[in-house]
Amino acid sequence: MKALAYLNKYLLKYKWYLILGTLFTVISNLFGIFPAQLVRYALDLVRETLDIYYLFDGSPIQAEMYSVFTNSILLYGLLILAMALLKGFFLFLVRQTIIVMSRHIEYELKNDIYEHYQSLPMSFYRKHNTGDLMARISEDVSKVRMYVGPSLMYGINLIVLFILVISYMVSVNAKLTLYVLLPLPLLSVSIYIVNSIIIKRSEEIQRQLSNLSTYVQEAFSGIRVIKAFVQENYSFGNFKKETESFKDKSLSLTKVDALFFPIIMLLVGLSNVLVIYVGGQEIINGTLTPGNITEFILYVNMLTWPVMALGWTTSQIQRAAASQVRINEFLDEKTTLISEKNLTPEIQGGLRFDNVGFLYPDSGIRAIHNFDLTIKSGESVAILGTTGSGKSTLANLICRLYDPTQGNIYLDDIPLKDYKVQHLRQQMGYVPQDVFLFSDTIANNVKFGINELPFEKIEQAVQDADLMTTIREFPDGYETRLGERGVTLSGGQKQRLSIARAIARDPKILILDDCLSAVDTNTENIILNNLKRIMKDRTSVIISHRVSSAKLADRIVMLDNGVIVEEGTHDQLIQNESVYKELYEKQLMAEEEM
């Protein structure tokens, strides 16, 4: 229950649902108990009246007595029916409060988890897979809802019913009540033993469910690769292994759950036997009536469903606890990308790297070493290097997706850490190397993150990214909906749409991370010429392994293994026997051969 204490703040927020639900539970149970007493009165009335009725056999008084007797029985019957209807009505109200409360809490919890996920740094997402994240926000939250909804409802009902029923039973006959309750300690011990097993197996099921979700998400994300390599049968075989494991773990839990029902029915049956045996002796002694015995049997049967529900409720609570432990594991993760000062000044765009170093926390790879670089406001700098040289890491550091593990980065002579993170990123237009588009219209992808953007700006951004012709070919134009991750478009089209998305927000700093690798030379030249105008008076960082992109920049930096090996303008580096010159000549020869 310690893990479930996290939910107390939600229960406090919706306390009136809980209070009213408890009140309605008490009232509904009262209307369930009263009929048992009416049955006792009715049976005793029958037993007592019949003897007197036969004494006046054949007399006019017998007819009058019959009329009174039948009217009394009819009245009891109508009262029992009325109370049954009232009990049903208040049970409806119980569900309209406690179950509705559970849906509100489910909604709040999912929103809080999703919001917390978004606050976590990129290092968190490098350590955890998407399937696991999805399982915790969907399956685990659903298990938790069963605790704050049905489990809580049945638990309250059990407590209220036990208090009311046992109080009434003791008031009738304390000795018989004691015998009826004798099986309960045995029931408690049984539940404790079985629940210990349930906790362990529930945790195993949730872990396996995360593995299964991860595998399915990965398989369908890479469905084109699976089909291209004709690995459908292999993929299905692996899926069957995962589902087989999930089935076996679920069945092992079901076998344990199955112990509850026979145990409870055995103990309920034992209670009924004790009621009849001990109650029969009390009738002989003259301390109880047959109506009392019937009343006790009804009470025992009233306790049957709550006691049966106790097993199910306990199982659901343990599953919820296991799920909440998993949820809390991620909720306890804290982002390191915080700002104590939360500055929001107008940004000019001057960047300065001061002895910056960066080590990826998950892999231990050192991507940047003692990096020093100053980029003036409005200046464009190209960072070139081979794969793994640390280019994309610099882009992540500028956007503050990571913080340097050594040194500092300054923006307009203010440490990057002092800026409010959201304010900082709103001033940046970032085109990542791994393009990601949303399953939405082209227009909405271009204006992503901007609530109101004039259509003229969307059109201009698309024009600058050389995507206008492509969009005009689509029947729905800008309202064309893209498939998952932009699968509708080719690689080059996705890159150009990503560029349009970055420049549409008119950023102070533009970061292009190898964003033209999937376009042909002709398209690249068109986009580069458009970017010349866009980058004017705007701080721009062009990351690439192609020298054609670097020619746009005021200055070129050659990076190797996280260290600057050369720096200068295109003309300066060409005049020297430089690494840049060698790369430039190789790529020039390759283009001529094509």
Summary of the structure (lengths in Angstrom):
residues: 594
radius of gyration: 37.1
end to end distance: 68.5
largest distance: 135.8
contacts: 1894
relative contact order: 0.08
helix: 68%
strand: 11%
